[in-house]
């Protein structure tokens, strides 16, 4: 009965065009009112406790940080500085897209921000040089997903804050998987361009070693920014929220001194980040209400008991969770998908004795897959727009399929060898 009300309410509200956060919240209120009996105060208390949590205040700060980096043109300076390094590899400057997205992800927590910042610089430059447009878009879309995994990560931050999992451990756990996926993306590009030489320009001037070192030297302020954002956390000098605030200050200073930041651009970045956080907060509010209703009604326990009666193994349950995320990832953006599914998925996976830090990384990778899966693959939409529709959504989607498969392969690898994810946080803590 309860499950029927839950699914019917959400379906009706979404079909009628209700905002996702409103649909989730109203569904939770319906359950609390009619299944529990005038228990709305529980939802209000849950919302208040979460939104006044000190840790959650890091989310808007990291969003603001990413917007400052975009507005200041620092992403372009990073791109131009690393470009000479990859001329000697098969795939040439396509590797720059992956490398710069990885570096940018270390100071910005958003996938779409990373894709937009690097795409606005990389796409026109590479197409002008004669690179295949769809291949460029695919590398940028896939590289942009690394912004969700490479710490600081908005998804890991929200996951840790809402599920009471150590954010420090989650950030540490994201380093090796993020670098591994970036390396596999580059390996695929090298192999693809080795066999498809028509995807890259035939004649391209190879820079000297002096030009390579000059380019790397030009991005010297970047390690300073990474230290303020991540180094202060790992050295125990600052909490996640304090590190985010330090990162905003450092990015602002570097933006004025090293980049092209102006006061109007800074104000516009602030307004954009407020709107972005408002969108996330609306979904979070609805999720908290629904999660409270689900918890009070004991639905997670019912689901666990049902799984136990079915006799499913922990890996069969994991396989089902992966399928659900892949399907929902076709229709919801990453953060919305995360917030919407965790009230059910997290307690179920914990009952199967999976490590909460490990599961946070797996969920984030599944969110990354959704970012490049049509029809709502946000990174694809961002980059197709940057290309001014010269690359269709279908062409971009088809070109990203190999990256999609690589991430699914990585999930299988981490399932077989979870120590790859958990070794670093266990060593430091």
C-alpha positions as CSV (number, residue, x, y, z in Angstrom):
1,X,0.0,0.0,0.0
2,X,2.7,2.5,1.1
3,X,4.9,1.6,-1.9
4,X,1.9,2.2,-4.2
5,X,1.2,5.6,-2.7
6,X,4.9,6.5,-3.0
7,X,5.3,5.5,-6.6
8,X,1.9,6.8,-7.7
9,X,2.4,10.2,-6.0
10,X,5.9,10.7,-7.6
11,X,4.7,9.6,-11.0
12,X,1.6,11.9,-11.0
13,X,3.6,14.9,-9.8
14,X,6.4,14.5,-12.3
15,X,4.0,13.9,-15.2
16,X,2.1,17.1,-14.3
17,X,5.4,19.0,-14.7
18,X,6.1,19.6,-11.0
19,X,9.7,20.6,-10.2
20,X,11.7,17.5,-9.0
21,X,12.3,18.9,-5.5
22,X,8.6,19.8,-5.1
23,X,7.5,16.4,-6.4
24,X,9.7,14.6,-3.9
25,X,8.7,16.9,-1.0
26,X,5.0,16.7,-1.7
27,X,5.2,12.9,-2.0
28,X,6.9,12.8,1.4
29,X,4.3,15.1,3.0
30,X,1.5,13.0,1.6
31,X,3.0,9.9,3.2
32,X,3.6,11.6,6.5
33,X,0.0,13.0,6.5
34,X,-2.0,10.0,5.5
35,X,0.2,7.0,6.3
36,X,1.8,8.2,9.5
37,X,-0.8,10.8,10.6
38,X,0.0,14.5,10.9
39,X,3.8,14.0,11.2
40,X,4.9,17.0,9.0
41,X,6.8,18.4,11.9
42,X,9.3,15.6,11.6
43,X,10.1,16.6,8.0
44,X,10.4,20.3,9.1
45,X,12.9,19.3,11.8
46,X,14.9,17.1,9.3
47,X,15.1,20.0,6.8
48,X,16.2,22.5,9.5
49,X,18.9,20.2,10.9
50,X,20.4,19.6,7.5
51,X,20.3,23.1,6.2
52,X,21.9,24.5,9.3
53,X,24.7,21.9,9.2
54,X,28.1,23.6,9.0
55,X,29.4,21.0,6.5
56,X,26.7,21.7,3.9
57,X,27.7,25.3,3.6
58,X,30.7,24.1,1.6
59,X,28.5,23.3,-1.3
60,X,27.7,26.9,-2.4
61,X,31.3,27.8,-1.8
62,X,32.6,25.2,-4.1
63,X,30.0,26.2,-6.7
64,X,31.2,29.8,-6.4
65,X,34.8,28.7,-6.7
66,X,34.1,26.9,-10.0
67,X,32.3,30.0,-11.4
68,X,35.1,32.3,-10.4
69,X,37.6,30.1,-12.3
70,X,35.4,30.1,-15.4
71,X,34.8,33.9,-15.3
72,X,38.5,34.7,-14.7
73,X,39.7,32.8,-17.8
74,X,42.1,30.7,-15.6
75,X,40.8,27.6,-17.4
76,X,42.1,29.0,-20.7
77,X,45.5,29.7,-19.2
78,X,45.7,26.1,-17.8
79,X,44.7,24.8,-21.2
80,X,47.3,26.8,-23.1
81,X,50.0,25.9,-20.5
82,X,49.4,22.1,-20.9
83,X,48.9,22.1,-24.6
84,X,52.6,21.7,-25.7
85,X,53.0,18.7,-23.4
86,X,50.8,16.4,-25.5
87,X,51.9,17.1,-29.0
88,X,54.2,14.0,-29.0
89,X,51.5,11.5,-28.1
90,X,49.1,9.6,-30.3
91,X,45.9,11.7,-30.1
92,X,47.9,14.9,-29.5
93,X,45.8,17.7,-28.1
94,X,42.8,15.4,-27.3
95,X,44.9,14.3,-24.3
96,X,45.0,18.0,-23.2
97,X,41.2,17.9,-22.8
98,X,41.5,15.0,-20.3
99,X,44.5,16.4,-18.5
100,X,43.1,19.9,-18.1
101,X,39.7,18.5,-17.0
102,X,41.5,16.4,-14.4
103,X,43.5,19.4,-13.1
104,X,40.4,21.7,-13.2
105,X,38.4,19.1,-11.3
106,X,41.0,19.4,-8.5
107,X,39.8,22.9,-7.8
108,X,36.2,22.7,-9.1
109,X,33.6,20.3,-7.8
110,X,31.2,20.4,-10.7
111,X,31.1,18.2,-13.8
112,X,29.1,20.6,-16.0
113,X,31.3,23.6,-14.9
114,X,34.4,21.6,-15.8
115,X,33.0,20.6,-19.2
116,X,31.8,24.2,-19.9
117,X,35.1,25.9,-18.8
118,X,37.4,23.6,-20.7
119,X,35.0,23.1,-23.7
120,X,34.7,26.8,-24.3
121,X,38.5,27.0,-24.7
122,X,39.3,23.5,-26.1
123,X,36.6,23.0,-28.7
124,X,37.2,26.0,-30.9
125,X,40.9,25.6,-30.7
126,X,41.0,22.0,-31.7
127,X,38.4,22.2,-34.4
128,X,40.4,25.2,-35.9
129,X,43.5,23.0,-36.0
130,X,41.6,20.2,-37.9
131,X,40.5,17.7,-35.2
132,X,37.3,15.8,-35.7
133,X,34.5,17.8,-34.0
134,X,32.6,14.8,-32.6
135,X,35.8,13.2,-31.2
136,X,36.7,16.5,-29.5
137,X,33.2,16.8,-28.0
138,X,33.3,13.2,-26.7
139,X,36.7,13.8,-25.0
140,X,35.5,17.0,-23.4
141,X,32.2,15.4,-22.2
142,X,34.0,12.4,-20.7
143,X,36.8,14.5,-19.2
144,X,34.2,16.8,-17.7
145,X,32.8,14.0,-15.7
146,X,36.0,13.8,-13.7
147,X,34.9,17.0,-12.0
148,X,32.4,14.9,-10.1
149,X,35.0,12.4,-8.8
150,X,38.3,14.3,-8.5
151,X,38.2,16.0,-5.1
152,X,36.8,18.4,-4.1
153,X,33.6,16.9,-5.5
154,X,30.1,18.3,-5.0
155,X,28.6,14.8,-5.3
156,X,30.9,13.4,-2.7
157,X,30.4,16.4,-0.4
158,X,26.6,16.1,-0.6
159,X,26.8,12.3,-0.2
160,X,28.9,12.6,2.9
161,X,26.8,15.4,4.4
162,X,23.5,13.7,3.9
163,X,24.5,10.2,4.8
164,X,26.9,11.1,7.7
165,X,30.0,9.7,5.9
166,X,33.4,11.2,6.4
167,X,34.0,13.8,3.7
168,X,37.7,13.6,4.2
169,X,37.7,9.9,3.5
170,X,35.5,10.4,0.5
171,X,37.8,13.0,-1.0
172,X,40.8,10.8,-0.4
173,X,39.0,7.8,-1.9
174,X,38.2,9.8,-5.1
175,X,41.9,10.5,-6.0
176,X,43.0,7.1,-7.3
177,X,39.7,6.2,-9.1
178,X,39.7,9.7,-10.7
179,X,43.3,9.4,-11.9
180,X,42.8,5.8,-13.1
181,X,39.7,6.8,-15.1
182,X,41.6,9.8,-16.6
183,X,44.4,7.4,-17.6
184,X,42.1,5.0,-19.2
185,X,40.4,7.8,-21.2
186,X,43.8,8.9,-22.5
187,X,44.8,5.3,-23.3
188,X,41.6,4.9,-25.3
189,X,42.3,8.2,-27.2
190,X,45.8,7.0,-28.0
191,X,44.5,3.7,-29.3
192,X,41.7,5.3,-31.3
193,X,43.9,7.9,-33.0
194,X,46.6,5.3,-33.7
195,X,44.1,3.4,-35.9
196,X,42.0,6.4,-37.0
197,X,44.6,8.9,-38.1
198,X,42.0,11.0,-39.9
199,X,40.6,12.2,-36.5
200,X,43.7,14.4,-35.9
201,X,45.5,16.8,-38.2
202,X,48.3,15.2,-40.1
203,X,50.7,18.1,-40.0
204,X,51.0,19.8,-36.6
205,X,54.1,21.6,-35.5
206,X,55.8,19.8,-32.6
207,X,56.9,22.1,-29.8
208,X,60.4,22.0,-28.4
209,X,61.2,20.8,-24.9
210,X,61.8,24.5,-24.1
211,X,58.3,25.4,-25.1
212,X,56.9,22.5,-23.1
213,X,58.7,23.7,-19.9
214,X,57.7,27.3,-20.6
215,X,54.0,26.2,-20.8
216,X,54.2,24.3,-17.6
217,X,56.0,27.2,-15.8
218,X,53.2,29.5,-16.9
219,X,50.7,27.7,-14.7
220,X,52.7,28.0,-11.5
221,X,49.9,29.5,-9.5
222,X,47.7,26.5,-9.9
223,X,49.4,24.3,-7.3
224,X,48.8,27.2,-4.8
225,X,45.1,27.1,-5.5
226,X,45.0,23.3,-5.2
227,X,46.9,23.5,-1.8
228,X,44.3,26.0,-0.4
229,X,41.4,23.7,-1.5
230,X,42.8,20.2,-0.8
231,X,46.1,20.5,1.0
232,X,44.6,22.3,4.0
233,X,42.0,19.5,4.4
234,X,44.5,16.6,4.2
235,X,47.0,18.4,6.5
236,X,44.3,18.9,9.1
237,X,44.6,22.7,8.8
238,X,41.0,23.3,7.8
239,X,37.6,21.7,7.7
240,X,36.0,21.1,4.3
241,X,33.9,24.3,4.6
242,X,36.9,26.3,5.7
243,X,38.9,24.9,2.8
244,X,36.1,25.9,0.4
245,X,36.2,29.4,1.8
246,X,40.0,29.6,1.4
247,X,39.6,28.3,-2.1
248,X,37.2,31.1,-3.0
249,X,39.5,33.7,-1.6
250,X,42.6,32.3,-3.4
251,X,40.6,31.9,-6.7
252,X,39.5,35.5,-6.4
253,X,43.0,36.8,-5.8
254,X,44.4,34.7,-8.6
255,X,41.6,35.8,-10.8
256,X,42.4,39.4,-10.4
257,X,46.2,39.0,-10.4
258,X,46.7,36.1,-12.9
259,X,43.5,35.9,-14.8
260,X,41.0,38.4,-16.3
261,X,38.6,38.7,-13.4
262,X,36.8,42.0,-12.9
263,X,34.2,43.1,-10.3
264,X,31.3,42.8,-12.7
265,X,32.4,39.2,-13.6
266,X,32.8,38.4,-9.9
267,X,29.3,39.6,-9.2
268,X,27.9,37.6,-12.1
269,X,29.7,34.5,-10.8
270,X,28.1,35.1,-7.4
271,X,24.6,35.4,-8.9
272,X,25.2,32.2,-11.0
273,X,26.4,30.2,-8.1
274,X,23.4,31.3,-5.9
275,X,21.0,30.2,-8.6
276,X,22.8,26.9,-9.0
277,X,22.8,26.2,-5.2
278,X,19.1,27.3,-5.1
279,X,18.3,24.5,-7.6
280,X,20.3,21.9,-5.7
281,X,18.8,23.1,-2.4
282,X,15.3,22.7,-3.7
283,X,15.9,19.1,-4.7
284,X,17.7,18.5,-1.3
285,X,14.7,19.9,0.6
286,X,12.3,17.6,-1.2
287,X,14.6,14.7,-0.7
288,X,14.9,15.3,3.0
289,X,11.1,15.4,3.4
290,X,10.7,12.2,1.4
291,X,13.6,10.5,3.3
292,X,12.0,11.3,6.6
293,X,8.7,9.8,5.5
294,X,10.5,6.7,4.1
295,X,12.4,6.3,7.4
296,X,9.4,6.7,9.7
297,X,7.4,4.2,7.6
298,X,10.3,1.7,7.8
299,X,10.4,1.2,4.0
300,X,14.2,0.6,3.9
301,X,13.7,-2.3,6.4
302,X,10.8,-3.7,4.3
303,X,13.1,-3.5,1.2
304,X,15.9,-5.3,3.1
305,X,13.6,-8.0,4.3
306,X,12.2,-8.4,0.8
307,X,15.7,-8.8,-0.6
308,X,16.5,-11.3,2.1
309,X,13.4,-13.4,1.3
310,X,14.4,-13.3,-2.4
311,X,17.7,-14.8,-1.4
312,X,19.7,-12.3,-3.5
313,X,23.4,-12.1,-3.0
314,X,25.1,-8.7,-2.2
315,X,26.5,-8.6,-5.8
316,X,23.1,-9.3,-7.3
317,X,21.7,-6.4,-5.3
318,X,24.6,-4.2,-6.5
319,X,23.9,-5.2,-10.1
320,X,20.3,-4.2,-9.6
321,X,21.3,-0.8,-8.1
322,X,23.7,-0.2,-11.0
323,X,20.9,-0.9,-13.5
324,X,18.5,1.5,-11.7
325,X,21.1,4.2,-11.8
326,X,21.8,3.7,-15.5
327,X,18.1,3.9,-16.4
328,X,17.4,6.9,-14.1
329,X,20.6,8.6,-15.4
330,X,18.9,8.9,-18.8
331,X,16.3,11.2,-17.3
332,X,17.8,13.0,-14.3
333,X,20.9,15.2,-13.8
334,X,23.6,13.8,-11.5
335,X,22.9,15.7,-8.2
336,X,19.1,15.2,-8.5
337,X,19.7,11.5,-9.1
338,X,21.9,11.2,-6.1
339,X,19.6,13.0,-3.8
340,X,16.5,11.1,-5.1
341,X,17.9,7.6,-4.7
342,X,20.0,7.7,-1.6
343,X,17.2,7.4,1.0
344,X,16.5,3.9,-0.4
345,X,19.8,2.8,-2.0
346,X,22.1,3.8,0.9
347,X,20.5,1.8,3.7
348,X,20.0,-1.2,1.3
349,X,23.7,-1.3,0.4
350,X,24.8,-0.8,4.0
351,X,22.6,-3.8,5.0
352,X,24.5,-5.8,2.3
353,X,27.7,-4.9,4.2
354,X,29.2,-2.7,1.5
355,X,31.7,0.0,2.7
356,X,30.0,3.5,2.7
357,X,33.0,5.2,1.3
358,X,33.4,2.6,-1.5
359,X,29.7,3.0,-2.3
360,X,30.0,6.8,-2.5
361,X,32.7,6.4,-5.2
362,X,30.5,3.8,-7.1
363,X,27.5,6.1,-7.0
364,X,29.6,9.0,-8.2
365,X,30.9,7.0,-11.2
366,X,27.3,6.0,-12.1
367,X,26.4,9.7,-11.9
368,X,29.3,10.4,-14.3
369,X,27.8,7.9,-16.7
370,X,24.5,9.7,-16.6
371,X,26.2,13.0,-17.4
372,X,27.1,11.6,-20.9
373,X,23.9,9.5,-21.4
374,X,21.1,11.0,-23.5
375,X,18.4,12.3,-23.4
376,X,19.4,14.3,-20.3
377,X,23.2,14.0,-20.5
378,X,24.0,17.4,-19.2
379,X,27.7,17.5,-20.4
380,X,26.5,16.5,-23.9
381,X,24.0,19.4,-24.0
382,X,26.6,21.9,-22.7
383,X,29.2,20.9,-25.3
384,X,26.7,20.6,-28.2
385,X,25.7,24.1,-27.4
386,X,29.3,25.3,-27.3
387,X,29.8,23.7,-30.8
388,X,26.8,25.8,-31.9
389,X,25.0,22.6,-33.0
390,X,27.7,21.8,-35.5
391,X,27.9,18.4,-33.7
392,X,24.4,16.9,-33.2
393,X,23.4,15.3,-29.9
394,X,23.3,11.9,-31.6
395,X,26.8,12.2,-33.0
396,X,28.1,13.3,-29.6
397,X,26.3,10.5,-27.8
398,X,27.6,7.8,-30.1
399,X,31.2,9.2,-29.8
400,X,31.0,8.9,-25.9
401,X,29.9,5.3,-25.9
402,X,33.5,4.0,-25.4
403,X,34.0,6.3,-22.4
404,X,30.7,5.1,-21.0
405,X,31.9,1.5,-21.3
406,X,35.2,2.3,-19.7
407,X,33.4,3.7,-16.6
408,X,31.2,0.6,-16.3
409,X,34.4,-1.5,-16.6
410,X,36.0,0.5,-13.8
411,X,32.9,-0.2,-11.6
412,X,33.4,-3.9,-12.2
413,X,37.1,-3.6,-11.4
414,X,36.4,-1.7,-8.1
415,X,33.8,-4.3,-7.2
416,X,36.3,-7.1,-7.7
417,X,39.1,-5.2,-5.9
418,X,37.5,-2.6,-3.5
419,X,40.9,-2.0,-2.0
420,X,41.7,0.2,-5.0
421,X,39.1,2.7,-3.6
422,X,39.5,2.2,0.1
423,X,43.3,1.8,0.5
424,X,44.2,5.6,0.6
425,X,41.5,6.7,3.1
426,X,42.2,3.6,5.3
427,X,46.0,4.5,5.2
428,X,45.5,8.1,6.2
429,X,42.8,7.5,8.8
